[in-house]
Amino acid sequence: MGSPFKLILLRHGQSVYNREQRFTGWTDVPLSPQGEAEAARAGRLLRAGGLDFDIAFSSLLKRAIETLEIVSEEMGLEWVPRVMAWELNERHYGSLQGKTKDEVAAQVGSDQVRLWRRGFSQRPPTLDYDDPRHPRFDRRYRFLPPERLPSAESLADVSDRVVPFWEEKIGPEIRSGRRVLVVSHGNALRALVKYLEGICDDDISKVEIPTGVPIVYDLDSDLCPRSRRILSDKEP
């Protein structure tokens, strides 16, 4: 069966847009005070569980980076190498970004909102290419080919960038024996969990990734999950 390898997945703590029930996507908003507390709690839970990491991956978005910084400080691991990658960004919610979920539901209905939030293949309305919020105007993406920058994404689109990044960047680090922490976003992590656990397109809609709660995998030599557990304050 091979020796297990460790993988820790962590969704960022609550952001100010999470608190306001807004579609966030690639909008670069910070953690809320509750989100900062969630990140610190995640670090304490990992430390109390005897867990560690040798390299960390995060998205290019502030809420993930802040979460990683807080966790690292809580665990005394500020020195651990970090890789920040756009491939781990949240799903791009197109023109919905910045709007509240209630506002959008009033316009198109709650069923459509649910499809946009939890469905696998449906894209939300696209962001206009000349909209100043489009990622082509953000300097952190200036070296990416324009065709790679989304105006809106489905979860399938997110999978198309997350899974290759896993195979090319994260997986090799785990195979080398490094313990890996991935700090990312609800949909990016749903895409990765779907791939790791072989969840079908329909069932992924039922998977929830709460903010600031570590998910710990033991992986076999083929990087297939042997066990999965969620860390919480209720654990002994």
C-alpha positions in Angstrom: 0.0 0.0 0.0 3.0 2.3 0.5 3.6 4.8 3.2 1.0 7.6 3.6 1.8 11.2 2.8 0.3 14.2 4.6 -1.8 16.8 2.9 -3.6 19.7 4.7 -6.3 21.7 2.9 -7.5 24.9 4.5 -10.0 27.4 3.2 -9.2 31.0 4.2 -10.9 32.5 7.2 -14.1 34.5 6.8 -13.6 37.5 4.5 -15.4 40.8 4.7 -17.4 39.8 1.6 -18.2 36.4 3.2 -19.6 38.3 6.2 -21.7 40.5 3.9 -22.9 37.5 1.9 -21.4 38.9 -1.3 -20.1 37.0 -4.3 -16.3 37.4 -4.0 -14.5 35.5 -6.7 -11.3 37.2 -7.7 -12.2 40.4 -5.8 -9.2 41.0 -3.5 -10.8 41.6 -0.1 -9.2 41.0 3.4 -10.2 38.8 6.3 -12.8 40.0 8.7 -11.9 40.0 12.4 -13.8 36.7 12.7 -11.7 35.4 9.8 -8.5 36.3 11.5 -9.7 34.5 14.6 -10.6 31.4 12.4 -7.1 31.4 10.9 -5.5 31.6 14.4 -7.7 28.8 15.6 -6.7 26.6 12.6 -3.1 27.1 13.4 -3.7 26.1 17.1 -5.6 23.0 16.0 -2.9 21.9 13.6 -0.2 22.5 16.3 -2.3 20.6 18.9 -2.8 17.8 16.5 1.0 17.4 16.1 0.7 18.4 12.4 3.3 20.3 10.5 4.1 21.4 7.0 7.3 21.8 5.0 5.9 23.9 2.2 2.8 25.9 1.7 0.8 26.8 -1.3 -1.8 29.6 -1.5 -3.6 31.7 -4.1 -2.7 35.2 -5.1 -5.6 36.6 -3.2 -5.2 38.6 0.1 -7.6 36.5 2.2 -5.7 33.3 1.5 -2.3 34.9 2.0 -3.4 36.5 5.3 -4.7 33.2 6.5 -1.4 31.5 5.7 0.5 34.2 7.5 -1.6 33.9 10.6 -1.4 30.0 10.6 2.4 30.1 10.1 2.8 32.6 12.9 0.6 30.6 15.2 2.7 27.4 14.5 6.1 29.2 14.5 6.6 28.3 10.8 7.0 31.7 9.3 10.2 30.4 7.7 8.6 27.6 5.7 8.7 28.2 1.9 5.6 29.5 0.2 4.3 29.2 -3.3 1.6 31.6 -4.4 -0.2 30.8 -7.6 -3.2 32.1 -9.5 -4.3 28.6 -10.3 -5.4 28.3 -6.6 -7.6 31.5 -6.9 -11.3 31.3 -6.1 -13.8 30.7 -8.9 -14.3 33.9 -11.0 -17.9 34.9 -10.4 -18.0 37.3 -13.4 -20.4 40.2 -13.2 -21.9 38.8 -9.9 -18.7 39.8 -8.0 -19.5 42.4 -5.3 -23.2 41.7 -5.4 -25.0 40.2 -2.5 -26.6 36.7 -2.9 -30.0 38.1 -1.9 -29.7 40.9 -4.5 -29.0 38.4 -7.2 -31.7 36.0 -6.0 -34.2 38.8 -6.2 -33.3 39.3 -9.9 -32.9 35.7 -11.2 -34.4 33.4 -8.5 -32.8 31.3 -5.7 -32.6 28.2 -7.9 -30.4 30.0 -10.5 -28.2 31.3 -7.7 -27.9 27.8 -6.3 -26.8 26.5 -9.8 -24.2 29.2 -10.1 -22.9 28.6 -6.7 -23.0 24.8 -6.5 -23.4 23.4 -10.0 -20.4 22.0 -11.9 -20.8 23.3 -15.4 -22.8 26.5 -15.3 -20.9 29.8 -15.6 -22.3 33.0 -14.1 -22.8 36.1 -16.3 -19.4 37.2 -17.7 -17.6 40.3 -16.7 -17.2 42.7 -19.6 -13.7 42.6 -21.1 -13.3 46.4 -20.6 -14.6 46.4 -17.1 -11.9 47.8 -14.8 -12.5 44.8 -12.5 -11.4 42.4 -15.2 -8.2 40.6 -14.2 -6.3 41.8 -17.3 -6.1 45.2 -15.5 -4.6 43.6 -12.3 -0.8 43.7 -12.3 -0.4 40.4 -10.5 -1.7 38.7 -13.7 0.2 40.7 -16.2 2.4 37.9 -17.3 -0.4 35.5 -18.1 -1.7 35.2 -21.7 -5.0 37.1 -22.0 -6.8 34.0 -23.0 -6.0 32.4 -19.7 -7.7 35.2 -17.7 -11.3 34.4 -17.0 -14.3 36.7 -17.3 -16.4 34.1 -15.4 -15.9 30.4 -14.4 -17.8 27.3 -13.7 -16.5 24.8 -11.3 -15.5 22.7 -14.3 -13.3 25.7 -15.4 -11.7 25.9 -12.0 -10.9 22.1 -12.1 -9.2 22.7 -15.5 -6.6 24.9 -13.7 -6.5 23.3 -10.2 -6.0 19.7 -11.3 -3.0 20.4 -13.6 -1.4 22.5 -10.9 -1.9 19.7 -8.4 -0.3 17.2 -10.8 2.6 19.5 -11.9 3.4 21.4 -8.7 1.8 20.1 -5.5 1.9 16.4 -6.1 5.6 16.2 -6.8 6.3 18.0 -3.5 4.3 15.4 -1.6 6.0 12.6 -3.5 9.3 14.0 -2.4 8.3 13.5 1.2 7.3 17.1 2.0 4.2 17.7 4.2 2.1 20.2 2.3 -0.4 22.8 3.3 -2.7 24.3 0.7 -4.5 27.5 1.7 -7.1 28.4 -0.9 -10.8 29.0 -1.5 -14.1 27.2 -1.3 -14.5 26.3 -5.0 -10.8 25.8 -5.7 -10.7 23.3 -2.8 -14.0 21.7 -3.9 -12.4 21.1 -7.3 -9.4 19.5 -5.7 -11.4 17.4 -3.3 -13.6 16.2 -6.2 -10.5 15.1 -8.1 -8.8 13.4 -5.1 -11.9 11.6 -3.9 -13.4 10.8 -7.3 -16.6 12.6 -6.6 -19.1 12.8 -9.5 -20.2 16.0 -11.1 -23.7 15.9 -9.5 -22.5 15.0 -6.0 -19.9 17.8 -5.7 -22.8 20.2 -5.2 -23.3 18.7 -1.8 -19.7 19.2 -0.6 -19.2 22.1 1.7 -15.7 23.5 2.6 -16.1 25.7 5.7 -13.9 28.7 6.4 -10.9 28.2 8.6 -11.3 24.5 9.2 -8.3 22.2 8.4 -8.9 19.1 6.4 -6.2 16.5 6.8 -5.6 13.7 4.3 -3.3 10.7 4.5 -2.4 9.7 0.9 -0.9 6.5 -0.4 2.1 6.3 -2.7 -0.2 7.0 -5.7 -1.5 10.1 -3.9 -4.9 8.6 -3.4 -6.7 9.3 -0.1 -6.4 6.6 2.6 -8.1 8.7 5.2 -9.6 12.1 5.7 -10.4 14.0 8.8 -11.6 17.4 9.7 -10.0 19.2 12.7 -12.3 20.8 15.2 -12.2 22.1 18.8 -14.4 19.1 19.7 -11.6 16.6 19.1 -9.9 15.2 22.2 
